[in-house]
Structures are given as structure tokens and as C-alpha cells.
Amino acid sequence: MDKVTVPSVTLIVGCGVSSLTLLMLVIIYVSVWRYIRSERSVILINFCLSIISSNALILIGQTQTRNKVVCTLVAAFLHFFFLSSFCWVLTEAWQSYMAVTGRLRSRLVRKRFLCLGWGLPALVVAISVGFTKAKGYSTMNYCWLSL
């Protein structure tokens, strides 16, 4: 395989359109925050931020293979933000279940949601980096997890 130095056009367009629409959604939510303030809104904004961050890292850092340290950091943060996106979807499901069963308590639940959405992925990535001594983060062609 040839070494890729720039992302493909479809990747740039896809990540760009996704990030732009998610950024517009966050701006709309923030501008009308006082009317829509809820647990679901907090979860949605955090989910959008994790996807926007992963898209930006894909576009900017995916092909930064010349510098090993930068490539390892990009791969670790991509791992974190993708795991975080999955955890925010899990958090949304948990919040929906609690709303249906009537077990919502705002302060305690919000802390748990934030711990699940950002803390669990950080813990998984930290353990993964620790066990592999960061050798599992980067390949010859891309800044991503290696087998």
C-alpha cells in the first residue's frame, strides 16, 4: 500500500458536512438553552461534541505518521472520542429508560451521565495505553489502533 499523505475527498466532504451540521445543532441548542434545558439536551450536546472532535482529529491528524508521538496521541484521542460517542448513546438509552420508569433525579444522574460519557472511555483508553505501552496506537500508514 502506498503511504497516504492527505485524506480522500469523500472523507473530507463527509466529515466536513457532518461537523458543520453538528456544530449548527450545538449553536441552535445553546441559543435556546433556557427553553430546552434538560438531561436529554446535555447528553445530545456532549454526544455532538464527541463526534465533532473525532471528525476533526480524522481530518487533521489521521495521516500525521511522520511524528511518532503526534501519531500516537492522535490515535489515542480518536480511540477516546469514538468510545465516548458509543458511551453517550448508551447514556441516552439509560436516560430514556429512567424517564420511562420514572426514576430521574437530576444532580446525581447528571454526574453519572458525565462519568459514563467521558470517564469510562478515558479509563478504557488509559488502561489500553498502559498495557500496550502505547505501542498499539499507530500504524505505518495511519494514526489508528494497530492489530
Backbone as a ProteinNet text record, in pm:
[ID]
protein_1_A
[PRIMARY]
MDKVTVPSVTLIVGCGVSSLTLLMLVIIYVSVWRYIRSERSVILINFCLSIISSNALILIGQTQTRNKVVCTLVAAFLHFFFLSSFCWVLTEAWQSYMAVTGRLRSRLVRKRFLCLGWGLPALVVAISVGFTKAKGYSTMNYCWLSL
[TERTIARY]
83.6	0	87	44.2	114.2	80	176.3	152.1	61.5	-44.9	-141.3	-99.5	-89.7	-47.8	-161.8	-269	-386.1	-511.7	-611.6	-737.2	-806.8	-886.7	-958.3	-1066.8	-1112.1	-1214.1	-1343.9	-1381.3	-1505	-1496	-1378.8	-1360.1	-1369.2	-1307.8	-1312.4	-1455.4	-1526.9	-1664.9	-1754.8	-1743	-1827.1	-1805.6	-1679.9	-1650.8	-1684.5	-1662.4	-1692.6	-1840.7	-1922	-2067.6	-2121	-2071.9	-2114.9	-2081.2	-1958.1	-1915.9	-1992.4	-2014.4	-2087	-2230.5	-2299.3	-2436.9	-2444.3	-2350.7	-2348.5	-2316.9	-2226.4	-2194.6	-2315.6	-2390.3	-2513.2	-2613.8	-2625	-2715.6	-2675.5	-2546.7	-2498.5	-2526.9	-2503.7	-2529.4	-2678.2	-2764.1	-2908.7	-2947.9	-2897	-2929.9	-2880.9	-2759.5	-2705.9	-2785.9	-2829.5	-2902.4	-3042	-3102.4	-3234.4	-3227.9	-3112.4	-3087.9	-3188.7	-3226.5	-3315.1	-3453.6	-3491.8	-3622	-3617.9	-3502.6	-3495	-3402.5	-3366.5	-3273	-3329.2	-3255.3	-3296.2	-3175.7	-3191	-3085.8	-3059.2	-3165.2	-3151.5	-3071.9	-3093.2	-3019.3	-2871.2	-2839.8	-2700	-2633.6	-2702.8	-2648.8	-2626.2	-2723.3	-2711.5	-2594.6	-2577.4	-2467.3	-2332.7	-2320	-2194.7	-2168.7	-2271.6	-2258.9	-2210.9	-2270.4	-2228.6	-2083.2	-2043	-1904.8	-1806.2	-1843.2	-1751.6	-1739.1	-1847.9	-1840.5	-1765.3	-1789.8	-1717	-1567.2	-1530.6	-1388.4	-1325.9	-1396.9	-1341.4	-1329.2	-1426.9	-1417.9	-1298.2	-1277.6	-1163.8	-1031.4	-1022.4	-899.7	-876.2	-981.8	-966.1	-911.8	-968.7	-926.3	-785.8	-754.4	-627.3	-513.9	-540.5	-430.4	-419	-512.6	-512	-385.5	-330.3	-214.7	-83.9	-79.8	41.2	136.6	176.2	256.5	405.8	448.6	592	641.3	558.8	596.1	526.9	605.1	551	469.9	516.3	446.6	311.3	309.8	185.1	88.1	139.7	54.5	-5.7	73.2	22.9	-83.8	-62.4	-162.1	-291.3	-279.3	-398	-475.8	-405.9	-472.6	-540.9	-474.6	-533.6	-656.7	-649.6	-765.9	-879.1	-846	-951.4	-1020	-941.9	-997.7	-1090.1	-1043.3	-1123.6	-1254.9	-1248.9	-1369.9	-1469	-1420.1	-1512.9	-1578.8	-1501.7	-1561	-1659.4	-1623.7	-1711.1	-1843.5	-1839.3	-1962.9	-2053.5	-1995.4	-2075.3	-2130.9	-2050.6	-2097.2	-2207.6	-2202.9	-2310.8	-2440.2	-2430.9	-2551.7	-2607	-2518.3	-2561.2	-2625.3	-2568.5	-2623.3	-2762.6	-2780.9	-2913.7	-3015	-2973.9	-3063.9	-3095.6	-2994.4	-3014	-3109.6	-3090.7	-3176.9	-3320.2	-3337.5	-3472	-3538.6	-3463.5	-3517.1	-3560	-3475.8	-3507.7	-3627.4	-3643.1	-3758	-3887.4	-3880.9	-3999.6	-4038.3	-3939.8	-3968.9	-3990.7	-3964	-3987.1	-3882.6	-3758.4	-3652.6	-3549.6	-3588.1	-3492.1	-3470.5	-3344.1	-3303.7	-3191	-3211.9	-3125.1	-2977	-2941.3	-2799.4	-2719.4	-2768.8	-2697.4	-2687.6	-2794.7	-2798.3	-2704.2	-2701.6	-2614.1	-2468.6	-2427.3	-2289.7	-2260.4	-2354.8	-2336.2	-2328.1	-2411.7	-2408	-2272.7	-2222.1	-2092.7	-1979.8	-1988.3	-1887.4	-1892.8	-2012.5	-2026	-1982.4	-2023	-1995.1	-1850.4	-1783.6	-1644.6	-1547.5	-1589.1	-1497.9	-1466.8	-1568	-1544.7	-1453.2	-1474.8	-1380.5	-1238	-1225.9	-1092.6	-1024.1	-1098.5	-1044.1	-1000.8	-1084.2	-1051.5	-927.2	-918.7	-802.8	-677.5	-689.4	-573	-521.5	-610.6	-569	-507.8	-568.7	-518	-378.5	-360.5	-229	-127.4	-168.6	-78.3	-33.8	-127.8	-92.7	-8.9	-37.5	38	161.9	178.2	288.4	287.2	167.5	139.1	190.4	226.8	274.9	160.8	41.4	-72.9	-143.6	-86.3	-150.3	-65.7	-93.8	-39.4	5.6	-4.7	43.2	138.9	189.7	282	209.5	81.8	9.6	-88.2	-138.8	-241.1	-216.9	-270.6	-266.2	-394.3	-390.8	-505.8	-454.2	-542.4	-502.6	-441	-333.3	-273.2	-316.8	-313.9	-353.4	-245.9
-119.5	0	124.3	222.4	349.4	426.9	506.9	590.7	706.2	727	832.7	957.6	1070	1193.6	1290.1	1277.4	1363.2	1276.8	1317.7	1241.5	1249.1	1149.3	1147.3	1254.7	1286.5	1390.5	1348.5	1222.1	1177.6	1186.6	1157.3	1170.1	1316	1403.1	1546.7	1598.8	1564.1	1611.2	1551	1421.1	1355.5	1409.8	1417.2	1470.7	1618.9	1691.6	1834.8	1862.5	1792.8	1812.3	1768.1	1654.3	1605.5	1706.1	1754.1	1850.2	1981.2	2028.2	2153.9	2144.2	2036.5	2023	2001.1	1925.5	1907	2038.2	2116.5	2246.8	2339.1	2335.9	2415.9	2370.5	2239.8	2188	2236	2230.6	2278.2	2426.4	2506	2650.3	2677.4	2604.3	2621.7	2585.2	2472.8	2431.4	2532.8	2583.2	2681.4	2811.1	2850.9	2977.5	2971.7	2854	2840.7	2756	2756.6	2669.7	2689.6	2812.6	2836	2774.6	2746.1	2686.6	2533.4	2478.8	2333	2263	2328.6	2270.8	2140.8	2032.3	1901.7	1808.2	1692.2	1590.3	1545.4	1528	1482.7	1583.9	1712.7	1815.4	1812.8	1792.9	1782.9	1663.8	1552.2	1432.1	1455.8	1516.3	1540.4	1632.9	1738.6	1831.6	1762.8	1683.7	1611	1508.7	1441.9	1346.8	1417.8	1532	1610.1	1654.3	1698.1	1741.8	1627.3	1507.9	1395.1	1358.5	1365.9	1335.3	1444.7	1570.4	1680.2	1665.9	1632.3	1615.7	1500.1	1389.6	1276.9	1309.8	1381	1422.6	1514.4	1608.4	1699.7	1623.8	1530.3	1451.3	1364.3	1311	1231.7	1318.7	1436.7	1524.7	1580.6	1618.8	1686	1587.7	1486.6	1406.3	1265.6	1219.3	1079.8	1040.6	1130.2	1096.5	1156.2	1193.1	1251.6	1141.7	1054.8	939.3	969.8	1084.7	1117.6	1132.9	1194.9	1214.5	1107.8	1017.7	902.6	945.3	1046.5	1090.7	1152.7	1238	1301	1194.2	1099	992.6	908.3	878.3	801.1	880.1	1009.4	1093.1	1101.7	1119	1125.2	994.1	880.8	751.1	731.8	772.1	757.7	846.4	969.5	1058.2	1013.4	960.1	904.3	787.6	701.2	589.9	643	745	804.5	862.5	943	1009.9	911.8	806.9	706.6	629.1	587.8	521.3	614.1	740.8	837.8	850.5	848.4	854.9	736.9	617.8	499.4	511.7	562.4	577.1	681.1	787.4	886.7	828.4	738.3	670.5	580.1	509.8	427.9	515.2	632	724.8	771.4	796.3	835.1	723.2	600.9	487.6	474.7	492.2	484.8	593.9	714.9	827	801	747.1	715.5	610	507.4	403.4	463.2	550.8	611.2	704.7	772.2	859.9	778.6	665.5	581.1	519.1	477.6	413.6	514.7	642.2	746.5	753.7	721.2	720.5	832.2	944	1052.3	1138.6	1158.1	1253.7	1335.9	1462.7	1545.3	1546.3	1590.5	1610.2	1481.7	1381.1	1254.3	1190.8	1196.5	1135.1	1207.7	1340	1415.4	1379.6	1364.9	1325.3	1185.5	1095.3	959.6	960.6	1041.5	1051.1	1102.7	1206.4	1261.8	1161.3	1086.8	984	873	834.1	729.7	780.8	901.2	954	991.9	1049.4	1092.5	1009.8	968.2	899.5	756.4	678.8	539.6	527.6	606	598.4	639.3	740.3	781.7	668.7	599.6	486.9	373.4	340	232.7	267	388.9	429.2	433.6	482.9	487.2	346.9	254.5	116	55	81	27.4	82.2	211.4	272	217	200.3	148	5.7	-80.5	-220.7	-239.2	-161	-175.7	-88.4	-4.8	92.9	180.6	212	298.8	241.2	113.2	53.4	7.6	-2.7	-43.1	74.2	192.7	313.1	371.7	336.3	389.2	273.9	296.5	201.9	275.9	207.6	271.9	374.2	348.7	434.5	531.1	497.1	579.2	589.9	693.6	711.5	651.2	521.8	449.9	327.3	250.2	130.8	28.2	-34.5	-141.5	-274.9	-377.3	-508.5	-568.9
0	0	0	-74.6	-74.8	50.4	93.9	210.4	171.3	246.7	218.3	295.1	223.3	289.6	313.7	235.6	257.8	259.4	335.7	335.9	200.9	169.5	42.2	40.2	-79.1	-96.4	-27.5	-40.1	23.5	175.7	230.8	375.2	418.3	344.2	376.3	368.9	261.4	245.3	353.8	376.9	476.6	616.5	659	793.1	802	693.9	693.6	706.5	627.1	633.3	769	817.4	948.5	1058.4	1058.3	1161.2	1151.1	1030.3	1011.5	1062.3	1029.1	1075.2	1226.4	1280.7	1426.7	1498.4	1442	1500.2	1495.2	1385.5	1378.1	1483.5	1504.9	1606.6	1745.6	1776.3	1907	1923.7	1819.6	1826.5	1849.3	1780.4	1799.9	1942.2	1992.2	2128.6	2230.9	2212.3	2307.6	2301.4	2181.7	2169.8	2233.2	2239.4	2301.1	2428.8	2493	2608.1	2721.1	2750	2864.1	2844.3	2719.3	2691.9	2685.8	2653.5	2631.6	2730.2	2837.1	2933.3	2990.2	2967.5	3019.9	3015.9	3077.8	3074.4	2931.3	2856.5	2717.3	2634.3	2658.6	2585.5	2620.9	2747.5	2790.5	2723.9	2719.9	2656.9	2508.1	2441	2297.7	2265.8	2342.5	2317.3	2338	2443.6	2466.8	2357.1	2311.2	2200.3	2074.3	2044.2	1927.5	1939.6	2057.8	2078.1	2059.5	2101.5	2082.6	1934.6	1859.8	1716.6	1640.5	1675.2	1611.1	1636.9	1757.5	1791.6	1715.5	1704.7	1629.9	1481.2	1425.4	1285.5	1262.7	1352.9	1338.7	1347	1439	1450.4	1327.5	1270.5	1147.9	1036.3	1020.9	911.2	932.3	1054.1	1080.2	1107.1	1188.1	1236.5	1186	1106	1065	989.6	911.3	828.9	881.6	1006.6	1065.8	1114.5	1024.3	1062.5	1071.5	1026.9	1033.1	1175.7	1260.4	1400.2	1483.9	1540.3	1613.4	1735.8	1809.7	1930.8	1894.2	1793.4	1749.9	1699	1623.1	1569.3	1681.8	1783.6	1897.4	1972.3	1991.8	2058.5	1977.5	1847.4	1761.7	1770.1	1763.4	1770.9	1906.3	2014	2147.4	2162.3	2113.3	2123.6	2031.3	1913.9	1828.6	1898.4	1960.5	2037.3	2146.5	2217.8	2325.2	2272.6	2166.4	2117.9	2054.1	1987.7	1934.8	2048.3	2146.9	2263.5	2334.7	2343.3	2406.9	2331.9	2200.6	2121.4	2153.1	2161.4	2196.3	2337.4	2429.1	2567.4	2578.5	2497.3	2501.2	2446.2	2348.1	2300	2410	2480.3	2593.9	2701.8	2725	2823.5	2783.5	2655	2604.7	2628.4	2603.6	2627.9	2777	2861	3006.2	3052.8	3000.6	3037.6	2991.8	2873.1	2823.8	2910.6	2948.8	3036.4	3170.3	3228	3356.9	3347	3234	3215.6	3205.7	3139.1	3124.2	3257.8	3335.9	3464.3	3575.9	3549.4	3648.9	3758.5	3728.4	3829.2	3810.5	3754.9	3730.2	3854.2	3887.9	3991	3931.5	3913.4	3830.4	3867.7	3985.6	4017.6	4014.4	4081	4086.8	3949.1	3873.9	3742.2	3647.2	3650.2	3560.3	3584.2	3709.6	3739.1	3685.4	3701.1	3648.1	3496.6	3432.4	3286.9	3239.5	3304.4	3265.5	3289.6	3398.9	3426.2	3322.2	3282.3	3181.2	3043.8	3008	2874.7	2850.5	2949.6	2933.3	3018	3136.3	3228	3189.2	3151.9	3114.3	2992.2	2885.9	2773.5	2812.2	2898.3	2942.4	3019.2	3101.7	3177.6	3084.4	2987.7	2893.2	2812.5	2762.6	2683.1	2770.1	2891.8	2981	3011.1	3037.9	3063.4	2937.7	2823.5	2697.2	2664.8	2681.8	2657.3	2756.6	2880.3	2981.6	2954.4	2918.2	2893.8	2768.6	2665	2539.9	2536.5	2640	2644.6	2519.6	2475.2	2360.8	2229.2	2226.1	2101.1	2012	2065.5	1985.2	1920.1	1934	1881.6	1770.2	1649.6	1524.7	1437	1308	1207.8	1116.4	1018.3	922.9	836.5	806.2	712.2	776.5	896.1	958.5	1108.7	1167.6	1312	1368.8	1390.1	1444.8	1516.6	1576	1650.5	1556.6	1601.7	1522.8	1579.7	1499.7	1545.1	1632.7
[MASK]
+++++++++++++++++++++++++++++++++++++++++++++++++++++++++++++++++++++++++++++++++++++++++++++++++++++++++++++++++++++++++++++++++++++++++++++++++++

